[in-house]
């Protein structure tokens, strides 16, 4: 049984949602930049850029999961 959420709890979840959204937008922008660099890169630069791309992809997936969890918490918790 979930405890009722206070207005402060709801506000904290909304603030977290905002922060996660800001972080994912930033990560997506950085990913786009790395993809552009990769297109122009010579062979010696490619491995490092591909590694950065993999890290950013992992971070974006993690943020998507956190956003989904936060959304479920907001939707499911009863209000006080």
TADA-V686970 format. One record per residue. BURIAL is b if it has 16 or more other ideal C-beta (glycine too) atoms within 10 Angstrom, else e. D_LAST is the distance of its C-alpha to the last C-alpha in whole Angstrom. Layout:
BURIAL | D_LAST
BURIAL | D_LAST
This chain:
e | 14
e | 11
e | 8
e | 5
b | 5
e | 5
e | 8
e | 11
b | 10
e | 10
e | 13
e | 15
b | 15
e | 16
e | 19
b | 20
b | 20
e | 23
e | 24
b | 25
e | 26
e | 29
b | 30
b | 31
e | 33
e | 34
b | 35
e | 37
e | 39
b | 40
b | 41
e | 43
e | 45
b | 46
e | 47
e | 49
e | 51
e | 51
e | 53
e | 55
e | 56
e | 59
e | 59
e | 59
e | 55
e | 54
e | 53
e | 51
b | 49
e | 48
e | 47
b | 44
b | 43
e | 42
e | 40
b | 39
e | 38
e | 36
b | 34
b | 33
e | 32
e | 30
b | 28
e | 28
e | 26
b | 24
b | 23
e | 23
e | 20
b | 18
e | 18
e | 17
b | 14
e | 13
e | 14
e | 13
b | 9
e | 7
e | 4
e | 0
